[in-house]
Amino acid sequence: MTNNLEGWVTVFTSGTDYEADLVRDRLDDAGLSAVILTRRDHAFNLTVGELASVWVLVPPHQAEEARSILSSQPVSDAELEAAALAADPDAPAAHDEEEQARLDTGIDRISFEGPDGE
């Protein structure tokens, strides 16, 4: 099964939302366009198989740079532990549903033009 969206390439796969968020933020801080794709069913909190994976994607022309950043600046165990301990399942949402969906998908950065601006 491919986890790439048309015009986007997977550069990182995780089993947790917070690790994918850390990676997306790291790429975003480096000036790259990164989005998260998940098929997780949070109601059942599946932890195995395709439905447990979370992917971080970038445009194809940024894939090499993204992989280089992630290999030279991997997410540390300390960062993961801090993110996991800070995660509060009962915390109120930081954004309304529409704003969160926009942030998660990077819709403000998605272009429906072809690679040559077509």
C-alpha positions as CSV (number, residue, x, y, z in Angstrom):
1,M,0.0,0.0,0.0
2,T,1.3,3.4,-0.9
3,N,1.2,6.1,1.8
4,N,2.1,8.9,-0.6
5,L,-0.4,11.5,-1.6
6,E,-0.2,12.8,-5.2
7,G,2.6,15.3,-5.1
8,W,3.9,14.3,-1.7
9,V,6.5,11.8,-0.6
10,T,6.8,10.0,2.7
11,V,10.0,10.8,4.6
12,F,9.2,9.5,8.0
13,T,6.9,6.9,9.6
14,S,6.0,6.5,13.2
15,G,3.6,4.7,15.4
16,T,2.7,7.8,17.5
17,D,1.1,11.1,16.7
18,Y,3.5,13.0,18.9
19,E,6.6,11.7,17.3
20,A,5.2,12.6,13.9
21,D,4.3,16.0,15.2
22,L,7.9,16.5,16.4
23,V,9.3,15.5,13.0
24,R,6.8,17.7,11.2
25,D,7.8,20.6,13.5
26,R,11.5,20.0,12.9
27,L,11.0,20.1,9.1
28,D,8.7,23.1,9.3
29,D,11.4,24.9,11.4
30,A,13.9,24.2,8.6
31,G,11.5,25.9,6.2
32,L,10.2,22.7,4.5
33,S,6.5,22.0,3.8
34,A,5.6,19.0,5.8
35,V,2.2,17.4,6.5
36,I,1.0,14.4,8.5
37,L,-1.0,11.6,7.1
38,T,-2.6,9.2,9.5
39,R,-5.2,6.4,9.2
40,R,-5.2,5.8,12.9
41,D,-8.6,5.3,14.5
42,H,-8.1,7.1,17.7
43,A,-11.3,5.7,19.2
44,F,-9.8,2.2,19.2
45,N,-6.1,3.3,19.6
46,L,-4.8,0.6,17.3
47,T,-1.0,0.0,17.8
48,V,-0.2,-2.6,15.1
49,G,-0.4,-2.7,11.3
50,E,-1.3,-0.1,8.7
51,L,-3.9,1.5,10.9
52,A,-1.4,2.3,13.6
53,S,1.1,4.2,11.3
54,V,1.5,7.9,11.0
55,W,3.4,9.3,8.0
56,V,5.2,12.6,7.5
57,L,5.2,13.8,3.9
58,V,6.9,16.5,2.0
59,P,6.8,17.7,-1.6
60,P,9.2,15.5,-3.8
61,H,11.6,18.4,-4.4
62,Q,12.2,18.6,-0.6
63,A,12.4,14.9,0.1
64,E,16.2,14.7,0.0
65,E,16.7,17.7,2.2
66,A,14.1,16.4,4.7
67,R,15.8,13.0,4.9
68,S,19.1,14.8,5.4
69,I,17.7,16.9,8.2
70,L,16.1,13.9,9.9
71,S,19.2,11.8,9.7
72,S,21.5,14.6,11.1
73,Q,19.0,15.7,13.7
74,P,17.0,12.6,14.7
75,V,14.3,13.0,17.4
76,S,15.9,11.9,20.6
77,D,14.6,9.6,23.2
78,A,14.5,12.5,25.7
79,E,12.3,14.5,23.3
80,L,10.0,11.5,22.8
81,E,9.7,10.9,26.5
82,A,9.0,14.6,27.2
83,A,6.3,14.7,24.5
84,A,4.8,11.4,25.8
85,L,4.7,12.7,29.4
86,A,3.3,16.0,28.3
87,A,0.5,14.4,26.3
88,D,-2.7,14.7,28.3
89,P,-5.6,12.8,26.7
90,D,-8.1,14.9,28.7
91,A,-6.5,18.2,27.8
92,P,-8.8,20.6,25.9
93,A,-8.1,21.0,22.2
94,A,-5.7,23.8,21.3
95,H,-7.6,24.5,18.2
96,D,-11.1,24.1,16.9
97,E,-11.7,21.1,14.6
98,E,-11.4,23.1,11.4
99,E,-8.2,24.8,12.4
100,Q,-6.7,21.5,13.6
101,A,-7.5,19.8,10.3
102,R,-5.9,22.7,8.4
103,L,-2.7,22.5,10.6
104,D,-2.6,18.7,10.3
105,T,-2.9,18.6,6.6
106,G,-0.9,21.7,5.8
107,I,-3.7,22.8,3.5
108,D,-2.4,26.4,3.5
109,R,0.8,25.0,1.8
110,I,-0.8,22.6,-0.6
111,S,-0.8,23.6,-4.2
112,F,-3.0,21.9,-6.8
113,E,-0.7,23.1,-9.5
114,G,1.6,20.6,-11.3
115,P,5.3,20.6,-10.5
116,D,5.9,23.1,-13.4
117,G,3.2,25.5,-12.1
118,E,0.7,24.0,-14.6
